[in-house]
Amino acid sequence: MPAGTSAHGDRYPETVLLRLITERGRPSVKVSASEEASGVSLAGPSGTSNTYVILEAKGTTSALTLKNEDGHEQTVKP
């Protein structure tokens, strides 16, 4: 994916993105890599909208974010 700017105005670098989708077309697994960051995202099954896990390494920091469908979210940073 080419470099660009997000809807929030944040710049993002050129990125390689692999998406694994369900038979209903939901992107349940995403793996991304760029010179600045890499990450893995696992989304809940079809019918959910806020259940996910994100593991990210950006620059010299890393984080694991977990969110349940009920809205409870936790981020773990070393």
C-alpha positions in Angstrom: 0.0 0.0 0.0 1.4 3.4 -0.9 2.3 6.0 1.7 -0.5 8.5 2.6 -2.5 10.3 5.2 -5.2 8.8 7.5 -8.6 10.4 8.0 -7.3 11.8 11.3 -4.4 13.5 9.5 -1.7 11.1 10.6 0.9 10.2 7.9 1.7 6.6 7.4 4.5 5.0 5.4 4.4 2.6 2.5 3.2 -0.7 4.0 2.9 -4.3 3.0 -0.5 -5.7 4.2 -1.7 -9.3 4.2 -5.4 -9.8 4.9 -7.1 -13.2 5.6 -10.8 -12.9 5.2 -13.7 -15.2 6.2 -16.2 -16.7 3.7 -18.4 -13.6 4.4 -15.6 -11.2 3.4 -14.7 -10.1 6.9 -10.9 -9.3 7.3 -10.3 -11.4 10.4 -6.5 -11.5 10.3 -4.2 -8.6 9.2 -0.5 -8.7 9.1 1.3 -5.4 8.3 4.9 -4.4 7.9 6.7 -1.1 7.1 10.1 0.4 7.8 8.5 2.2 10.9 6.2 -0.5 12.4 4.8 -4.0 12.1 1.7 -5.5 13.6 -0.8 -8.3 13.7 -4.6 -7.8 14.2 -7.1 -10.5 15.0 -10.7 -9.6 14.8 -13.7 -11.4 16.3 -16.1 -13.5 14.2 -18.8 -12.1 11.9 -21.5 -10.4 13.9 -19.0 -8.6 16.2 -17.6 -5.2 15.7 -15.5 -4.4 18.7 -13.8 -7.7 19.6 -10.1 -7.7 18.6 -6.5 -8.2 19.5 -3.7 -6.0 18.2 0.0 -6.7 18.6 2.2 -3.8 17.4 5.8 -2.9 17.4 6.4 0.7 16.4 9.8 2.4 16.5 11.3 1.3 19.8 8.0 0.5 21.6 5.6 -2.4 21.6 2.0 -2.9 22.8 -0.7 -5.5 23.0 -4.3 -4.2 22.9 -7.3 -6.4 23.7 -10.9 -5.4 23.4 -14.1 -7.3 24.1 -17.5 -6.8 22.5 -18.8 -5.3 25.7 -16.3 -2.4 25.3 -13.7 -3.4 27.9 -10.3 -2.7 26.6 -6.8 -3.3 28.0 -3.4 -2.3 26.6 -0.3 -4.0 27.9 3.1 -2.2 27.4 6.4 -3.4 28.7 
